[in-house]
Amino acid sequence: DFNIYALSRISNYNIVLACLLAEITGSVSAAIIIKDMICSFPAVRFGLIVGIGSGVLYYSA
């Protein structure tokens, strides 16, 4: 696992954060991070992926 994780705690919950890989974009990068995180932290019970999105809306008049 070559990912860099930030470990923290909020109230009674342990938190594991990871940043998506810069070299690989899209859902492939997210899938790699999740797979590696589950292997490195098998007690993870809930996952949440947060991002800015990868699309730009276009409205035509």
PyMOL Python script that loads the backbone (N, CA, C, O; Angstrom):
from pymol import cmd

cmd.read_pdbstr("""\
ATOM      1  N   ASP A   1       0.844  -1.173   0.000  1.00  0.00           N
ATOM      2  CA  ASP A   1       0.000   0.000   0.000  1.00  0.00           C
ATOM      3  C   ASP A   1       0.894   1.243   0.000  1.00  0.00           C
ATOM      4  O   ASP A   1       1.606   1.495   0.972  1.00  0.00           O
ATOM      5  N   PHE A   2       0.858   2.011  -1.076  1.00  0.00           N
ATOM      6  CA  PHE A   2       1.700   3.203  -1.203  1.00  0.00           C
ATOM      7  C   PHE A   2       0.939   4.493  -0.900  1.00  0.00           C
ATOM      8  O   PHE A   2       1.482   5.584  -1.075  1.00  0.00           O
ATOM      9  N   ASN A   3      -0.299   4.380  -0.452  1.00  0.00           N
ATOM     10  CA  ASN A   3      -1.103   5.562  -0.143  1.00  0.00           C
ATOM     11  C   ASN A   3      -0.648   6.191   1.164  1.00  0.00           C
ATOM     12  O   ASN A   3      -0.085   5.522   2.030  1.00  0.00           O
ATOM     13  N   ILE A   4      -0.896   7.475   1.289  1.00  0.00           N
ATOM     14  CA  ILE A   4      -0.598   8.198   2.522  1.00  0.00           C
ATOM     15  C   ILE A   4      -1.928   8.490   3.206  1.00  0.00           C
ATOM     16  O   ILE A   4      -2.830   9.075   2.607  1.00  0.00           O
ATOM     17  N   TYR A   5      -2.041   8.080   4.456  1.00  0.00           N
ATOM     18  CA  TYR A   5      -3.280   8.238   5.203  1.00  0.00           C
ATOM     19  C   TYR A   5      -3.079   9.228   6.340  1.00  0.00           C
ATOM     20  O   TYR A   5      -1.995   9.319   6.916  1.00  0.00           O
ATOM     21  N   ALA A   6      -4.122   9.960   6.651  1.00  0.00           N
ATOM     22  CA  ALA A   6      -4.146  10.820   7.830  1.00  0.00           C
ATOM     23  C   ALA A   6      -5.122  10.183   8.812  1.00  0.00           C
ATOM     24  O   ALA A   6      -6.276   9.920   8.476  1.00  0.00           O
ATOM     25  N   LEU A   7      -4.653   9.944  10.007  1.00  0.00           N
ATOM     26  CA  LEU A   7      -5.480   9.316  11.038  1.00  0.00           C
ATOM     27  C   LEU A   7      -5.889  10.373  12.053  1.00  0.00           C
ATOM     28  O   LEU A   7      -5.072  11.193  12.472  1.00  0.00           O
ATOM     29  N   SER A   8      -7.146  10.348  12.440  1.00  0.00           N
ATOM     30  CA  SER A   8      -7.647  11.326  13.390  1.00  0.00           C
ATOM     31  C   SER A   8      -8.792  10.719  14.192  1.00  0.00           C
ATOM     32  O   SER A   8      -9.112   9.538  14.059  1.00  0.00           O
ATOM     33  N   ARG A   9      -9.394  11.547  15.018  1.00  0.00           N
ATOM     34  CA  ARG A   9     -10.502  11.099  15.846  1.00  0.00           C
ATOM     35  C   ARG A   9     -11.491  12.250  15.990  1.00  0.00           C
ATOM     36  O   ARG A   9     -11.098  13.385  16.256  1.00  0.00           O
ATOM     37  N   ILE A  10     -12.777  11.950  15.812  1.00  0.00           N
ATOM     38  CA  ILE A  10     -13.856  12.907  16.044  1.00  0.00           C
ATOM     39  C   ILE A  10     -14.804  12.256  17.040  1.00  0.00           C
ATOM     40  O   ILE A  10     -15.453  11.254  16.740  1.00  0.00           O
ATOM     41  N   SER A  11     -14.873  12.840  18.225  1.00  0.00           N
ATOM     42  CA  SER A  11     -15.673  12.290  19.314  1.00  0.00           C
ATOM     43  C   SER A  11     -15.211  10.856  19.590  1.00  0.00           C
ATOM     44  O   SER A  11     -14.043  10.646  19.919  1.00  0.00           O
ATOM     45  N   ASN A  12     -16.090   9.880  19.466  1.00  0.00           N
ATOM     46  CA  ASN A  12     -15.717   8.483  19.710  1.00  0.00           C
ATOM     47  C   ASN A  12     -15.370   7.729  18.434  1.00  0.00           C
ATOM     48  O   ASN A  12     -15.235   6.505  18.459  1.00  0.00           O
ATOM     49  N   TYR A  13     -15.224   8.443  17.316  1.00  0.00           N
ATOM     50  CA  TYR A  13     -15.006   7.793  16.024  1.00  0.00           C
ATOM     51  C   TYR A  13     -13.575   7.990  15.543  1.00  0.00           C
ATOM     52  O   TYR A  13     -13.059   9.107  15.539  1.00  0.00           O
ATOM     53  N   ASN A  14     -12.944   6.901  15.143  1.00  0.00           N
ATOM     54  CA  ASN A  14     -11.634   6.975  14.508  1.00  0.00           C
ATOM     55  C   ASN A  14     -11.841   7.263  13.025  1.00  0.00           C
ATOM     56  O   ASN A  14     -12.716   6.672  12.392  1.00  0.00           O
ATOM     57  N   ILE A  15     -11.038   8.169  12.470  1.00  0.00           N
ATOM     58  CA  ILE A  15     -11.191   8.626  11.093  1.00  0.00           C
ATOM     59  C   ILE A  15      -9.921   8.312  10.312  1.00  0.00           C
ATOM     60  O   ILE A  15      -8.812   8.525  10.804  1.00  0.00           O
ATOM     61  N   VAL A  16     -10.089   7.804   9.093  1.00  0.00           N
ATOM     62  CA  VAL A  16      -8.972   7.569   8.177  1.00  0.00           C
ATOM     63  C   VAL A  16      -9.241   8.369   6.913  1.00  0.00           C
ATOM     64  O   VAL A  16     -10.279   8.195   6.275  1.00  0.00           O
ATOM     65  N   LEU A  17      -8.311   9.247   6.548  1.00  0.00           N
ATOM     66  CA  LEU A  17      -8.451  10.069   5.346  1.00  0.00           C
ATOM     67  C   LEU A  17      -7.376   9.691   4.341  1.00  0.00           C
ATOM     68  O   LEU A  17      -6.251   9.357   4.713  1.00  0.00           O
ATOM     69  N   ALA A  18      -7.730   9.746   3.070  1.00  0.00           N
ATOM     70  CA  ALA A  18      -6.763   9.495   2.003  1.00  0.00           C
ATOM     71  C   ALA A  18      -7.060  10.444   0.854  1.00  0.00           C
ATOM     72  O   ALA A  18      -8.206  10.850   0.659  1.00  0.00           O
ATOM     73  N   CYS A  19      -6.043  10.795   0.104  1.00  0.00           N
ATOM     74  CA  CYS A  19      -6.194  11.667  -1.053  1.00  0.00           C
ATOM     75  C   CYS A  19      -6.101  10.816  -2.316  1.00  0.00           C
ATOM     76  O   CYS A  19      -5.294   9.890  -2.389  1.00  0.00           O
ATOM     77  N   LEU A  20      -6.930  11.136  -3.307  1.00  0.00           N
ATOM     78  CA  LEU A  20      -6.893  10.390  -4.562  1.00  0.00           C
ATOM     79  C   LEU A  20      -5.563  10.595  -5.274  1.00  0.00           C
ATOM     80  O   LEU A  20      -4.918  11.633  -5.127  1.00  0.00           O
ATOM     81  N   LEU A  21      -5.168   9.600  -6.037  1.00  0.00           N
ATOM     82  CA  LEU A  21      -3.910   9.645  -6.762  1.00  0.00           C
ATOM     83  C   LEU A  21      -3.964  10.691  -7.868  1.00  0.00           C
ATOM     84  O   LEU A  21      -4.961  10.785  -8.585  1.00  0.00           O
ATOM     85  N   ALA A  22      -2.903  11.476  -8.011  1.00  0.00           N
ATOM     86  CA  ALA A  22      -2.870  12.511  -9.044  1.00  0.00           C
ATOM     87  C   ALA A  22      -2.666  11.916 -10.432  1.00  0.00           C
ATOM     88  O   ALA A  22      -3.128  12.480 -11.423  1.00  0.00           O
ATOM     89  N   GLU A  23      -1.979  10.784 -10.507  1.00  0.00           N
ATOM     90  CA  GLU A  23      -1.649  10.189 -11.800  1.00  0.00           C
ATOM     91  C   GLU A  23      -2.835   9.497 -12.461  1.00  0.00           C
ATOM     92  O   GLU A  23      -2.878   9.367 -13.684  1.00  0.00           O
ATOM     93  N   ILE A  24      -3.795   9.055 -11.659  1.00  0.00           N
ATOM     94  CA  ILE A  24      -4.947   8.320 -12.179  1.00  0.00           C
ATOM     95  C   ILE A  24      -6.199   9.098 -11.798  1.00  0.00           C
ATOM     96  O   ILE A  24      -6.386   9.441 -10.631  1.00  0.00           O
ATOM     97  N   THR A  25      -7.055   9.379 -12.775  1.00  0.00           N
ATOM     98  CA  THR A  25      -8.241  10.170 -12.478  1.00  0.00           C
ATOM     99  C   THR A  25      -9.501   9.319 -12.557  1.00  0.00           C
ATOM    100  O   THR A  25      -9.491   8.208 -13.088  1.00  0.00           O
ATOM    101  N   GLY A  26     -10.576   9.860 -12.022  1.00  0.00           N
ATOM    102  CA  GLY A  26     -11.875   9.209 -12.128  1.00  0.00           C
ATOM    103  C   GLY A  26     -12.110   8.134 -11.093  1.00  0.00           C
ATOM    104  O   GLY A  26     -11.456   8.083 -10.052  1.00  0.00           O
ATOM    105  N   SER A  27     -13.069   7.272 -11.412  1.00  0.00           N
ATOM    106  CA  SER A  27     -13.484   6.247 -10.458  1.00  0.00           C
ATOM    107  C   SER A  27     -12.424   5.177 -10.254  1.00  0.00           C
ATOM    108  O   SER A  27     -12.451   4.479  -9.240  1.00  0.00           O
ATOM    109  N   VAL A  28     -11.485   5.028 -11.196  1.00  0.00           N
ATOM    110  CA  VAL A  28     -10.405   4.044 -11.030  1.00  0.00           C
ATOM    111  C   VAL A  28      -9.544   4.422  -9.835  1.00  0.00           C
ATOM    112  O   VAL A  28      -9.196   3.561  -9.026  1.00  0.00           O
ATOM    113  N   SER A  29      -9.196   5.692  -9.714  1.00  0.00           N
ATOM    114  CA  SER A  29      -8.393   6.158  -8.587  1.00  0.00           C
ATOM    115  C   SER A  29      -9.119   5.926  -7.268  1.00  0.00           C
ATOM    116  O   SER A  29      -8.509   5.478  -6.297  1.00  0.00           O
ATOM    117  N   ALA A  30     -10.408   6.224  -7.226  1.00  0.00           N
ATOM    118  CA  ALA A  30     -11.190   6.014  -6.005  1.00  0.00           C
ATOM    119  C   ALA A  30     -11.256   4.541  -5.648  1.00  0.00           C
ATOM    120  O   ALA A  30     -11.159   4.189  -4.473  1.00  0.00           O
ATOM    121  N   ALA A  31     -11.420   3.677  -6.634  1.00  0.00           N
ATOM    122  CA  ALA A  31     -11.492   2.234  -6.380  1.00  0.00           C
ATOM    123  C   ALA A  31     -10.173   1.709  -5.821  1.00  0.00           C
ATOM    124  O   ALA A  31     -10.171   0.861  -4.928  1.00  0.00           O
ATOM    125  N   ILE A  32      -9.056   2.207  -6.340  1.00  0.00           N
ATOM    126  CA  ILE A  32      -7.738   1.776  -5.849  1.00  0.00           C
ATOM    127  C   ILE A  32      -7.559   2.194  -4.393  1.00  0.00           C
ATOM    128  O   ILE A  32      -7.107   1.400  -3.568  1.00  0.00           O
ATOM    129  N   ILE A  33      -7.911   3.436  -4.076  1.00  0.00           N
ATOM    130  CA  ILE A  33      -7.786   3.929  -2.697  1.00  0.00           C
ATOM    131  C   ILE A  33      -8.645   3.101  -1.744  1.00  0.00           C
ATOM    132  O   ILE A  33      -8.173   2.696  -0.682  1.00  0.00           O
ATOM    133  N   ILE A  34      -9.899   2.845  -2.111  1.00  0.00           N
ATOM    134  CA  ILE A  34     -10.805   2.081  -1.249  1.00  0.00           C
ATOM    135  C   ILE A  34     -10.295   0.666  -1.035  1.00  0.00           C
ATOM    136  O   ILE A  34     -10.313   0.163   0.089  1.00  0.00           O
ATOM    137  N   LYS A  35      -9.838   0.015  -2.107  1.00  0.00           N
ATOM    138  CA  LYS A  35      -9.312  -1.352  -1.999  1.00  0.00           C
ATOM    139  C   LYS A  35      -8.130  -1.389  -1.038  1.00  0.00           C
ATOM    140  O   LYS A  35      -8.071  -2.243  -0.154  1.00  0.00           O
ATOM    141  N   ASP A  36      -7.192  -0.463  -1.212  1.00  0.00           N
ATOM    142  CA  ASP A  36      -6.007  -0.435  -0.355  1.00  0.00           C
ATOM    143  C   ASP A  36      -6.362  -0.079   1.085  1.00  0.00           C
ATOM    144  O   ASP A  36      -5.799  -0.642   2.024  1.00  0.00           O
ATOM    145  N   MET A  37      -7.296   0.855   1.259  1.00  0.00           N
ATOM    146  CA  MET A  37      -7.679   1.264   2.609  1.00  0.00           C
ATOM    147  C   MET A  37      -8.321   0.110   3.374  1.00  0.00           C
ATOM    148  O   MET A  37      -8.047  -0.080   4.559  1.00  0.00           O
ATOM    149  N   ILE A  38      -9.169  -0.659   2.702  1.00  0.00           N
ATOM    150  CA  ILE A  38      -9.815  -1.797   3.361  1.00  0.00           C
ATOM    151  C   ILE A  38      -8.792  -2.862   3.733  1.00  0.00           C
ATOM    152  O   ILE A  38      -8.924  -3.511   4.770  1.00  0.00           O
ATOM    153  N   CYS A  39      -7.775  -3.047   2.898  1.00  0.00           N
ATOM    154  CA  CYS A  39      -6.716  -4.016   3.227  1.00  0.00           C
ATOM    155  C   CYS A  39      -5.873  -3.528   4.401  1.00  0.00           C
ATOM    156  O   CYS A  39      -5.500  -4.320   5.266  1.00  0.00           O
ATOM    157  N   SER A  40      -5.569  -2.228   4.438  1.00  0.00           N
ATOM    158  CA  SER A  40      -4.726  -1.683   5.502  1.00  0.00           C
ATOM    159  C   SER A  40      -5.485  -1.465   6.807  1.00  0.00           C
ATOM    160  O   SER A  40      -4.907  -1.555   7.890  1.00  0.00           O
ATOM    161  N   PHE A  41      -6.787  -1.177   6.701  1.00  0.00           N
ATOM    162  CA  PHE A  41      -7.621  -0.915   7.875  1.00  0.00           C
ATOM    163  C   PHE A  41      -8.874  -1.784   7.785  1.00  0.00           C
ATOM    164  O   PHE A  41      -9.940  -1.279   7.432  1.00  0.00           O
ATOM    165  N   PRO A  42      -8.773  -3.073   8.094  1.00  0.00           N
ATOM    166  CA  PRO A  42      -9.905  -3.989   7.920  1.00  0.00           C
ATOM    167  C   PRO A  42     -11.097  -3.696   8.837  1.00  0.00           C
ATOM    168  O   PRO A  42     -12.188  -4.213   8.596  1.00  0.00           O
ATOM    169  N   ALA A  43     -10.918  -2.889   9.872  1.00  0.00           N
ATOM    170  CA  ALA A  43     -12.023  -2.584  10.782  1.00  0.00           C
ATOM    171  C   ALA A  43     -12.884  -1.418  10.291  1.00  0.00           C
ATOM    172  O   ALA A  43     -13.835  -1.033  10.971  1.00  0.00           O
ATOM    173  N   VAL A  44     -12.570  -0.851   9.128  1.00  0.00           N
ATOM    174  CA  VAL A  44     -13.379   0.245   8.586  1.00  0.00           C
ATOM    175  C   VAL A  44     -14.798  -0.255   8.358  1.00  0.00           C
ATOM    176  O   VAL A  44     -15.006  -1.285   7.717  1.00  0.00           O
ATOM    177  N   ARG A  45     -15.776   0.482   8.888  1.00  0.00           N
ATOM    178  CA  ARG A  45     -17.173   0.056   8.776  1.00  0.00           C
ATOM    179  C   ARG A  45     -17.996   0.953   7.875  1.00  0.00           C
ATOM    180  O   ARG A  45     -19.096   0.574   7.472  1.00  0.00           O
ATOM    181  N   PHE A  46     -17.491   2.137   7.547  1.00  0.00           N
ATOM    182  CA  PHE A  46     -18.254   3.083   6.740  1.00  0.00           C
ATOM    183  C   PHE A  46     -17.289   3.875   5.873  1.00  0.00           C
ATOM    184  O   PHE A  46     -16.252   4.334   6.352  1.00  0.00           O
ATOM    185  N   GLY A  47     -17.624   4.037   4.605  1.00  0.00           N
ATOM    186  CA  GLY A  47     -16.787   4.813   3.692  1.00  0.00           C
ATOM    187  C   GLY A  47     -17.569   5.962   3.084  1.00  0.00           C
ATOM    188  O   GLY A  47     -18.750   5.819   2.766  1.00  0.00           O
ATOM    189  N   LEU A  48     -16.917   7.090   2.924  1.00  0.00           N
ATOM    190  CA  LEU A  48     -17.537   8.267   2.335  1.00  0.00           C
ATOM    191  C   LEU A  48     -16.537   8.898   1.378  1.00  0.00           C
ATOM    192  O   LEU A  48     -15.429   9.257   1.776  1.00  0.00           O
ATOM    193  N   ILE A  49     -16.929   9.030   0.123  1.00  0.00           N
ATOM    194  CA  ILE A  49     -16.063   9.653  -0.875  1.00  0.00           C
ATOM    195  C   ILE A  49     -16.587  11.060  -1.128  1.00  0.00           C
ATOM    196  O   ILE A  49     -17.758  11.248  -1.458  1.00  0.00           O
ATOM    197  N   VAL A  50     -15.710  12.043  -0.971  1.00  0.00           N
ATOM    198  CA  VAL A  50     -16.085  13.441  -1.142  1.00  0.00           C
ATOM    199  C   VAL A  50     -15.185  14.043  -2.207  1.00  0.00           C
ATOM    200  O   VAL A  50     -13.975  13.816  -2.202  1.00  0.00           O
ATOM    201  N   GLY A  51     -15.762  14.804  -3.113  1.00  0.00           N
ATOM    202  CA  GLY A  51     -14.961  15.438  -4.156  1.00  0.00           C
ATOM    203  C   GLY A  51     -15.675  16.630  -4.752  1.00  0.00           C
ATOM    204  O   GLY A  51     -16.777  16.993  -4.339  1.00  0.00           O
ATOM    205  N   ILE A  52     -15.028  17.227  -5.726  1.00  0.00           N
ATOM    206  CA  ILE A  52     -15.606  18.398  -6.387  1.00  0.00           C
ATOM    207  C   ILE A  52     -16.341  18.020  -7.662  1.00  0.00           C
ATOM    208  O   ILE A  52     -16.956  18.876  -8.297  1.00  0.00           O
ATOM    209  N   GLY A  53     -16.286  16.766  -8.040  1.00  0.00           N
ATOM    210  CA  GLY A  53     -16.934  16.334  -9.279  1.00  0.00           C
ATOM    211  C   GLY A  53     -15.978  16.464 -10.453  1.00  0.00           C
ATOM    212  O   GLY A  53     -14.948  17.132 -10.359  1.00  0.00           O
ATOM    213  N   SER A  54     -16.324  15.830 -11.542  1.00  0.00           N
ATOM    214  CA  SER A  54     -15.417  15.864 -12.688  1.00  0.00           C
ATOM    215  C   SER A  54     -16.112  16.382 -13.936  1.00  0.00           C
ATOM    216  O   SER A  54     -15.651  16.139 -15.052  1.00  0.00           O
ATOM    217  N   GLY A  55     -17.199  17.082 -13.761  1.00  0.00           N
ATOM    218  CA  GLY A  55     -17.911  17.598 -14.922  1.00  0.00           C
ATOM    219  C   GLY A  55     -18.211  19.072 -14.774  1.00  0.00           C
ATOM    220  O   GLY A  55     -18.216  19.614 -13.668  1.00  0.00           O
ATOM    221  N   VAL A  56     -18.461  19.711 -15.894  1.00  0.00           N
ATOM    222  CA  VAL A  56     -18.829  21.117 -15.906  1.00  0.00           C
ATOM    223  C   VAL A  56     -20.175  21.221 -16.602  1.00  0.00           C
ATOM    224  O   VAL A  56     -20.344  20.731 -17.719  1.00  0.00           O
ATOM    225  N   LEU A  57     -21.126  21.854 -15.948  1.00  0.00           N
ATOM    226  CA  LEU A  57     -22.447  22.017 -16.541  1.00  0.00           C
ATOM    227  C   LEU A  57     -22.395  23.037 -17.666  1.00  0.00           C
ATOM    228  O   LEU A  57     -21.646  24.012 -17.604  1.00  0.00           O
ATOM    229  N   TYR A  58     -23.194  22.801 -18.689  1.00  0.00           N
ATOM    230  CA  TYR A  58     -23.272  23.733 -19.813  1.00  0.00           C
ATOM    231  C   TYR A  58     -24.738  23.986 -20.119  1.00  0.00           C
ATOM    232  O   TYR A  58     -25.488  23.056 -20.418  1.00  0.00           O
ATOM    233  N   TYR A  59     -25.134  25.219 -20.045  1.00  0.00           N
ATOM    234  CA  TYR A  59     -26.508  25.597 -20.372  1.00  0.00           C
ATOM    235  C   TYR A  59     -26.495  26.404 -21.659  1.00  0.00           C
ATOM    236  O   TYR A  59     -25.745  27.371 -21.789  1.00  0.00           O
ATOM    237  N   SER A  60     -27.320  26.006 -22.598  1.00  0.00           N
ATOM    238  CA  SER A  60     -27.409  26.801 -23.822  1.00  0.00           C
ATOM    239  C   SER A  60     -28.683  27.633 -23.770  1.00  0.00           C
ATOM    240  O   SER A  60     -29.705  27.186 -23.250  1.00  0.00           O
ATOM    241  N   ALA A  61     -28.616  28.821 -24.301  1.00  0.00           N
ATOM    242  CA  ALA A  61     -29.763  29.740 -24.246  1.00  0.00           C
ATOM    243  C   ALA A  61     -30.760  29.468 -25.338  1.00  0.00           C
ATOM    244  O   ALA A  61     -31.779  30.153 -25.429  1.00  0.00           O
TER     245      ALA A  61
END
""", "prot")
cmd.dss("prot")
cmd.show_as("cartoon", "prot")
cmd.util.cbc("prot")
cmd.orient("prot")
